[in-house]
């Protein structure tokens, strides 16, 4: 315990190199496709990761859409969120202009407990109380799903189809890699009476987000950026920084350390030995085979443990509240 008290940690985070390009070309096309489709839409359903309810949301883009169409914000992955902050997060988001904010647990099989039973009634109520520009005489309802990559949009669509239509399987591709969906798809039916359809869209990040390194690292930690853009060891370094700042030392046992540390290289080397993430290399001086730590593999183990909730439930944006 004394080692924890004496731990010297960084007061702020610095990325050691400049990010050259992280805004994929297909996202520019995504902006254009969304704007072409907006006239056919009755309501915007924005999906975002509950661990970062404020970081990474493209507010300028969202406001341009919601000035035309009503809007519902759905926060997913609440099974990984520190729920002590739920009320404060909801109050802040709604105070900032998000009229409806729902929390959804995609991992919960229960329609009621997961929150999925709230989605369609909420959307229908909002649309019935709004002016359906260009679609006053339409008998069906069209929704558009928007949000940054890998926040659970496709999982949400597939679960809604199963919840309201009883249809299994995948209507749209899901994956753990940011940016799987690359274009606005054809309408996907999710309800029969009333007939409800939705358009899925590519994950669109805010190209200005790189002005705030904390924001971009939190997005990377939640896998809304491709790991290769930032580098898995850099993501692990930010995770270490954040956990130490919040006095969460669960990583110590997970990586087989004796004490906490704020030195990511030390953590990864010791973790590699504990996890047996080692490789053989011949020493050029002696000609003997030596074992070296596979730092990237251990960094991946560390980050994956966080993403699966094995290091505890969190709110990365707690400082914004």
C-alpha positions in Angstrom: 0.0 0.0 0.0 2.9 2.4 0.8 4.1 1.9 -2.8 0.7 3.1 -4.1 0.8 6.2 -1.9 4.3 7.1 -3.1 3.5 6.5 -6.8 4.5 9.6 -8.8 2.1 10.0 -11.7 1.9 12.4 -14.6 -0.2 15.5 -14.1 -1.3 15.5 -17.8 -0.9 13.4 -20.9 1.3 14.0 -23.9 1.4 11.9 -27.0 5.0 11.5 -28.1 4.4 11.9 -31.8 2.0 13.9 -34.1 -0.9 12.0 -35.6 -0.5 12.4 -39.3 -3.8 11.1 -40.7 -6.7 9.6 -38.8 -9.8 10.9 -40.7 -10.4 8.1 -43.3 -11.3 9.2 -46.8 -14.6 7.1 -46.7 -15.8 9.3 -43.9 -15.9 12.4 -46.2 -18.2 10.4 -48.5 -20.3 9.5 -45.4 -21.0 13.1 -44.7 -22.2 13.6 -48.3 -24.3 10.4 -48.3 -26.1 11.4 -45.0 -27.0 14.8 -46.3 -28.4 13.3 -49.5 -30.6 10.9 -47.5 -31.8 13.3 -44.8 -35.0 14.4 -46.7 -36.3 10.8 -46.5 -35.8 10.7 -42.7 -38.3 11.4 -39.8 -35.9 11.1 -36.9 -32.1 11.0 -36.2 -31.0 8.3 -33.8 -27.5 9.0 -32.6 -25.6 6.2 -31.0 -22.6 6.8 -28.7 -20.4 4.9 -26.2 -21.6 5.5 -22.6 -18.0 5.5 -21.3 -17.3 8.6 -23.4 -20.7 10.4 -23.5 -19.1 13.7 -24.4 -15.9 12.9 -26.1 -15.9 12.3 -29.9 -19.4 13.3 -30.7 -19.5 15.4 -33.9 -21.6 18.2 -32.5 -21.4 20.5 -35.5 -22.6 17.7 -37.8 -25.3 16.6 -35.3 -26.6 20.1 -34.9 -26.9 20.6 -38.6 -29.1 17.5 -38.8 -31.1 18.1 -35.7 -32.0 21.6 -36.8 -34.0 19.8 -39.5 -35.1 16.6 -37.9 -35.9 15.4 -34.3 -33.2 13.6 -32.5 -32.7 10.7 -29.9 -29.4 10.0 -28.3 -28.7 6.4 -27.3 -25.8 5.5 -25.1 -24.6 1.9 -25.5 -22.2 -0.3 -23.7 -23.6 0.7 -20.3 -22.5 -2.7 -19.0 -19.0 -1.1 -19.1 -20.0 2.3 -17.7 -19.7 3.3 -14.0 -23.4 3.8 -13.4 -22.9 6.0 -10.4 -22.6 8.8 -13.0 -25.7 7.9 -15.0 -28.1 10.6 -13.7 -25.4 13.4 -13.9 -24.6 12.3 -17.5 -28.2 12.3 -18.5 -28.9 15.7 -16.9 -25.9 17.3 -18.6 -26.7 15.9 -22.0 -30.4 16.9 -21.8 -29.4 20.4 -20.5 -27.2 20.8 -23.5 -30.1 20.2 -25.9 -30.4 16.4 -26.3 -34.2 16.2 -25.7 -34.2 12.4 -25.2 -31.3 10.3 -23.9 -31.6 6.5 -23.5 -29.1 4.1 -21.9 -29.0 0.7 -23.6 -27.2 -2.5 -22.5 -26.8 -4.6 -25.6 -25.4 -7.5 -23.5 -28.6 -7.9 -21.5 -30.9 -10.5 -23.1 -34.0 -9.0 -21.5 -35.9 -6.5 -23.7 -37.0 -4.5 -20.7 -33.9 -4.6 -18.6 -31.6 -3.8 -21.6 -33.6 -0.7 -22.4 -34.5 -1.8 -26.0 -38.3 -1.7 -25.2 -38.0 2.1 -24.7 -36.5 2.9 -28.1 -39.4 2.6 -30.6 -42.1 4.1 -28.3 -39.7 7.1 -27.6 -39.0 7.6 -31.3 -42.7 7.3 -32.3 -43.7 9.8 -29.7 -41.0 12.3 -30.8 -42.0 12.0 -34.4 -45.8 12.4 -33.6 -45.0 15.7 -31.8 -42.9 17.1 -34.7 -43.5 18.5 -38.1 -42.6 15.8 -40.6 -41.2 18.1 -43.3 -41.4 16.5 -46.8 -43.1 13.4 -45.4 -46.4 14.7 -44.0 -48.5 12.0 -45.9 -46.1 9.1 -45.3 -47.6 6.1 -43.5 -44.2 4.6 -42.7 -41.4 5.9 -40.4 -37.8 6.3 -41.5 -35.0 6.6 -39.0 -31.3 7.3 -39.6 -28.7 5.9 -37.3 -25.6 8.1 -36.9 -22.5 8.0 -34.7 -18.8 7.6 -34.6 -17.2 4.2 -35.5 -17.6 1.2 -33.3 -20.0 2.5 -30.7 -22.5 -0.3 -31.4 -24.7 1.0 -34.2 -24.9 -2.2 -36.2 -25.4 -4.3 -33.0 -28.2 -1.9 -32.1 -29.9 -2.3 -35.5 -29.7 -6.1 -35.4 -31.0 -6.3 -31.9 -33.9 -3.9 -32.7 -34.9 -6.2 -35.6 -34.9 -9.1 -33.3 -36.8 -7.2 -30.6 -39.6 -5.8 -32.8 -39.7 -8.2 -35.7 -38.5 -11.4 -34.1 -36.0 -11.7 -36.9 -32.6 -13.3 -36.2 -29.3 -12.9 -38.0 -27.6 -9.8 -39.1 -29.1 -7.1 -41.3 -25.9 -5.2 -41.3 -22.2 -6.0 -40.7 -20.9 -5.8 -37.2 -17.3 -5.9 -36.1 -14.8 -4.8 -33.5 -12.8 -2.8 -36.0 -13.6 0.9 -36.3 -15.1 1.9 -39.6 -16.7 -1.4 -40.8 -19.8 0.3 -42.2 -18.6 2.4 -45.1 -21.8 3.6 -46.9 -25.4 4.5 -46.3 -27.3 1.2 -46.9 -30.7 0.5 -48.2 -33.6 0.8 -45.8 -33.7 -1.9 -43.1 -37.1 -2.9 -41.7 -37.2 -3.1 -37.9 -41.0 -3.0 -37.1 -44.2 -4.0 -38.9 -47.0 -2.0 -37.2 -46.3 0.9 -37.6 -43.9 0.1 -40.4 -40.5 1.4 -39.3 -37.3 1.4 -41.4 -33.9 2.8 -40.8 -30.8 3.8 -42.7 -27.5 2.8 -41.3 -24.6 5.2 -41.9 -20.8 5.0 -41.7 -19.2 6.1 -38.5 -18.3 9.8 -38.9 -15.7 11.3 -36.6 -15.2 15.0 -36.1 -12.1 16.0 -38.1 -11.4 18.7 -35.5 -11.1 16.2 -32.6 -7.3 16.1 -32.8 -7.2 19.5 -31.2 -7.8 17.8 -27.9 -5.4 14.9 -27.2 -7.4 13.7 -24.3 -10.5 13.4 -26.5 -8.7 11.5 -29.2 -7.0 9.1 -26.8 -10.3 8.3 -25.0 -11.9 7.6 -28.4 -8.9 5.3 -29.2 -9.2 3.6 -25.9 -12.8 2.7 -26.6 -11.8 1.5 -30.1 -13.7 4.2 -32.1 -10.4 4.8 -33.9 -8.5 2.0 -35.5 -5.7 0.9 -33.2 -3.1 1.3 -35.9 -3.8 5.0 -36.2 -2.6 5.7 -32.6 -0.5 2.6 -31.9 -1.5 0.0 -29.3 1.4 0.8 -27.0 0.4 4.5 -27.0 -3.2 3.5 -26.2 -1.9 1.3 -23.4 0.1 4.3 -22.1 -2.9 6.5 -22.0 -4.9 3.7 -20.2 -2.1 3.5 -17.6 -2.1 7.3 -17.1 -5.9 7.4 -16.7 -6.1 4.5 -14.3 -3.3 5.9 -12.1 -5.0 9.3 -12.1 -8.2 7.6 -10.8 -6.3 5.4 -8.3 -7.6 2.3 -10.1 -4.8 -0.2 -9.8 -6.6 -3.3 -11.0 -4.0 -3.6 -13.8 -1.4 -4.6 -11.2 -2.8 -8.1 -10.6 -3.9 -8.5 -14.2 -0.4 -8.0 -15.5 1.4 -9.7 -12.6 3.1 -6.6 -11.3 4.4 -6.1 -7.7 3.3 -2.5 -7.5 1.7 0.2 -9.6 3.9 2.1 -12.0 3.5 5.2 -14.3 6.2 3.9 -16.7 4.4 2.0 -19.5 7.6 0.4 -20.7 8.3 -1.1 -17.3 4.6 -2.2 -17.1 4.8 -3.9 -20.5 8.1 -5.6 -19.9 7.1 -7.0 -16.5 3.6 -7.9 -17.9 5.2 -9.7 -20.8 7.3 -11.9 -18.5 4.3 -12.6 -16.3 2.1 -13.5 -19.3 4.9 -15.3 -21.1 4.6 -13.0 -24.1 8.2 -13.6 -25.2 10.0 -14.3 -28.4 13.4 -15.7 -29.2 16.1 -13.6 -30.9 19.8 -14.4 -31.5 22.1 -11.9 -29.8 24.5 -10.5 -32.5 27.3 -10.2 -30.0 27.2 -13.6 -28.4 25.3 -15.7 -31.0 23.2 -17.0 -28.2 19.4 -17.2 -28.3 17.8 -14.7 -25.9 14.2 -14.2 -24.8 12.7 -10.7 -25.4 9.3 -9.3 -24.3 6.6 -8.8 -26.9 5.5 -5.4 -25.8 2.8 -4.9 -28.4 1.1 -8.2 -27.5 1.1 -7.3 -23.8 -0.2 -3.8 -24.6 -3.0 -5.4 -26.5 -3.8 -7.7 -23.6 -3.9 -4.6 -21.3 -6.2 -2.6 -23.6 -8.4 -5.6 -24.3 -8.9 -6.2 -20.6 -10.1 -2.6 -20.3 -12.4 -2.9 -23.3 -14.0 -6.0 -21.8 -14.6 -4.4 -18.4 -12.1 -6.7 -16.7 -10.4 -3.7 -15.1 -13.6 -2.2 -13.7 -16.5 -0.1 -15.0 -15.5 3.5 -15.9 -16.6 6.9 -17.1 -13.6 8.3 -19.0 -15.4 11.7 -19.3 -15.9 12.1 -15.5 -13.8 15.3 -15.5 -16.3 17.0 -17.9 -19.2 16.6 -15.5 
